[in-house]
Amino acid sequence: MKVIAIAAVTAGGKTTTVNEIKKRLSNVQTLHFDDYAFEGEVDNFYQWVLDGADYNVWKLEPLEKDILKVKNSGICDYLILDYPFAYCHEQIRKYIDAAFFIDTPLDIALARRILRDMGNASGKEDKMWGVCLDSQSIQEGLSQTVIQYKIKENGEAVIILPETAYKPDIKYIKELPVPPQHKHRITRNYPIYPFFTCGLPLLVVLWNTKRHLKLSWRKFGNIY
């Protein structure tokens, strides 16, 4: 069995390459560095570089254990490692038969990481669109109103738009598959809005009616 390591900078395409190799080769197993939690993991990379950038501070026993498990099982011809250190870490170096470094331009890697991290933000913290169907939403002025909301880690729904303190039960929210194509406008958040849409036209009509009656009275008043 051959052990092949695919290395690159963060978001350099290691996982994508490993997955493509797995599709093209038969009898392959893969291990992914990001699937493990290691002792000695570096949080401050700036300080790590200043201290000499020693790759051996990572304690890779869990990964080493799985490599040996696959090697001893004889279940595959190739073991592909999605692994950033290549030959740089003494603990794993002795198991690697070949290592390949993907020389991804740093600007491309940064763009890939941003897109990946944005994608990983999906799930319960995503902002979604929906409509409240419970009776309480009528009292809150949200009946038949499109809302933007998100679901917190505890499963609680929080309305983002329109601004309200009301927290509906998630089971009474009908999620919309796509965001609405119209601008969100809620009259209850803008007290002056109903006046201009309803009250002002009514006043204009009444004023014109009163004016017309006055003119009519002046014109025909002598007849009566």
SULFEN-V391001 format. One record per residue. N is the residue number from 0. PHI is phi in degrees with one decimal (* if undefined). PSI is psi in radians with two decimals (999 if undefined). Layout:
N PHI PSI
N PHI PSI
This chain:
0 * 2.41
1 -105.6 2.38
2 -105.4 2.12
3 -118.7 2.22
4 -104.4 2.33
5 -110.7 2.04
6 -118.2 2.71
7 -174.8 2.98
8 -70.8 2.99
9 -57.8 2.29
10 64.2 0.48
11 -86.8 -0.07
12 106.6 0.29
13 -61.2 -0.94
14 -63.8 -0.72
15 -60.2 -0.77
16 -65.9 -0.78
17 -60.2 -0.75
18 -65.7 -0.62
19 -70.1 -0.69
20 -62.2 -0.70
21 -61.9 -0.59
22 -70.2 -0.56
23 -93.2 -0.37
24 -105.9 2.53
25 -94.5 2.72
26 58.9 0.96
27 -121.8 2.48
28 -119.9 2.63
29 -129.9 2.60
30 -129.5 2.37
31 -116.0 2.18
32 -55.5 -0.68
33 -72.0 -0.13
34 -83.4 -0.05
35 -114.5 2.74
36 -116.0 2.08
37 -110.5 2.58
38 -71.0 2.56
39 82.2 0.14
40 -58.3 2.48
41 -89.0 2.27
42 -100.7 -0.70
43 -102.3 1.60
44 -70.4 -0.51
45 -61.3 -0.83
46 -67.4 -0.62
47 -60.8 -0.71
48 -67.0 -0.75
49 -62.7 -0.54
50 -82.9 0.03
51 114.1 -0.01
52 52.2 0.99
53 -86.0 1.95
54 -67.2 -0.37
55 -76.4 -0.04
56 -69.1 -0.42
57 -73.3 2.25
58 -96.1 1.84
59 -99.2 0.50
60 -55.3 -0.74
61 -60.6 -0.72
62 -68.5 -0.74
63 -60.9 -0.71
64 -61.0 -0.73
65 -72.1 -0.60
66 -61.7 -0.82
67 -63.9 -0.65
68 -62.5 -0.77
69 -69.0 -0.74
70 -62.2 -0.76
71 -74.6 -0.40
72 -76.2 -0.49
73 65.3 0.47
74 -86.4 -0.09
75 -148.4 2.89
76 -93.3 -0.49
77 -133.1 2.39
78 -116.5 2.01
79 -100.4 2.19
80 -102.0 2.11
81 -84.9 1.63
82 -147.9 2.11
83 -77.2 -0.28
84 -93.9 -0.23
85 52.2 -2.12
86 -91.2 0.09
87 -76.1 -0.33
88 -104.9 2.15
89 -63.3 -0.56
90 -67.4 -0.59
91 -104.5 -0.35
92 -51.8 -0.72
93 -67.5 -0.26
94 -93.6 -0.23
95 -88.7 2.21
96 -89.8 -0.53
97 -154.0 2.49
98 -131.8 2.41
99 -127.1 2.31
100 -107.1 2.18
101 -86.1 1.99
102 -86.9 1.23
103 -77.2 2.25
104 -55.1 2.44
105 -63.2 -0.56
106 -68.6 -0.63
107 -68.3 -0.72
108 -62.8 -0.69
109 -64.7 -0.77
110 -62.7 -0.72
111 -63.3 -0.68
112 -67.1 -0.72
113 -61.5 -0.81
114 -64.4 -0.69
115 -66.1 -0.76
116 -66.3 -0.61
117 -66.4 -0.67
118 -66.7 -0.65
119 -70.9 -0.21
120 -79.8 -0.11
121 -66.8 2.86
122 117.8 -2.41
123 -72.4 -0.35
124 -91.6 -0.02
125 -67.0 2.59
126 -84.9 2.27
127 -126.0 2.90
128 -114.3 2.55
129 -168.1 -3.04
130 -133.6 2.32
131 -79.1 2.35
132 -115.8 0.03
133 -85.5 2.82
134 -67.3 -0.54
135 -63.7 -0.56
136 -63.2 -0.48
137 -65.8 -0.77
138 -65.6 -0.51
139 -85.3 -0.01
140 78.6 0.36
141 -108.9 0.15
142 -63.3 2.26
143 58.0 0.49
144 -107.6 2.31
145 -74.1 2.23
146 -117.2 2.67
147 -107.0 2.28
148 -146.5 2.94
149 -138.9 2.80
150 -109.8 2.14
151 -76.4 2.99
152 -58.3 -0.56
153 -83.7 0.10
154 86.5 0.08
155 -85.2 2.35
156 -85.8 2.35
157 -124.8 2.16
158 -79.7 2.25
159 -95.4 -0.82
160 -131.1 2.38
161 -71.4 2.89
162 -67.6 2.14
163 -159.2 2.65
164 -88.1 -0.10
165 -70.1 2.33
166 -117.9 1.75
167 -76.0 2.74
168 -71.9 2.29
169 -57.6 -0.51
170 -72.4 -0.22
171 -101.8 0.20
172 -104.9 2.14
173 -91.7 1.93
174 -72.4 2.40
175 -93.0 2.42
176 -67.9 -0.50
177 -135.8 2.69
178 -63.2 2.62
179 -64.8 2.58
180 -89.6 -0.06
181 -104.8 2.81
182 -72.1 2.48
183 -80.7 2.13
184 -139.4 2.07
185 -120.4 2.12
186 -67.1 -0.50
187 -68.8 -0.33
188 -89.7 -0.15
189 -130.2 1.54
190 -55.9 -0.53
191 -80.6 -0.30
192 -63.4 -0.81
193 -61.1 -0.52
194 -63.5 -0.79
195 -75.1 -0.45
196 -88.2 -0.48
197 -121.9 -0.92
198 -67.6 -0.78
199 -64.7 -0.83
200 -58.8 -0.65
201 -64.6 -0.72
202 -63.8 -0.67
203 -63.3 -0.76
204 -61.6 -0.82
205 -63.1 -0.70
206 -65.0 -0.75
207 -64.8 -0.68
208 -64.4 -0.80
209 -61.6 -0.72
210 -64.8 -0.73
211 -63.8 -0.69
212 -65.4 -0.69
213 -62.6 -0.76
214 -64.2 -0.72
215 -64.0 -0.69
216 -64.2 -0.74
217 -65.4 -0.59
218 -79.1 -0.66
219 -113.0 0.13
220 -62.1 -0.59
221 -70.8 -0.36
222 -69.2 -0.70
223 -81.4 999
